Amino acid sequence: EVECEAFRVHDIVNDILDILGNKALTAGIELVMDVEPLLGRVMLCGDWWKLRQALINVVNNSLKFTAQGGEVVVSIACAPECIRAAAAGSQSELIVTFQVRDTGIG
């Protein structure tokens, strides 16, 4: 069952850093969070727990297969038209994309 609760993207980002930041540091891997600034100011509605868990799993896998000196980048963005609508104060839906890329094999 999918829940719909209000949450902030930065709370999920902070959880990822708290849980996996030390693992990245110990492995000599740079863990980068690239978050659209607008997303720090808006509340989203969705199943934040499942989203958080999915991102933790994907980032953890990226760390496993990235060699020392590599990097894992988590990018969280929204479409330009959504940014304009939110900046104008519109209560419209935001289309948010989550991307994890790494310098590991595969």
C-alpha positions, 0 to 999 in steps of 0.5 A: 500500500502506497501512503501519501504523507507530506515530506521534504526532500532534504529530510530524505537526503539527510537520511541518506547521508547519515546512513551511507556517508560514513561508508562512502568516506571510509571507502574513499568515495565522494558521495554528492547530493545535487538537489534542486534548490526549489525542493528545499522550500516545498512540501511534497506528498507521497510515500516518503518511507518507500522512496527513502528506502529505494534511494538508500538501496540504490545508493548503497549498491552504487557504493558497493561497485564504485572503486576508491577515488570514485564518486556517487552522485544523487541528483534530485530535480524537477521539470523547468515548468514545475519550477516556474509554477512553484516559484509563482506560488501555484499549488500545482503538481511537481514532477520530481526526478531522482537519479543516481550515477556512479563511476563504478563498473556497469 
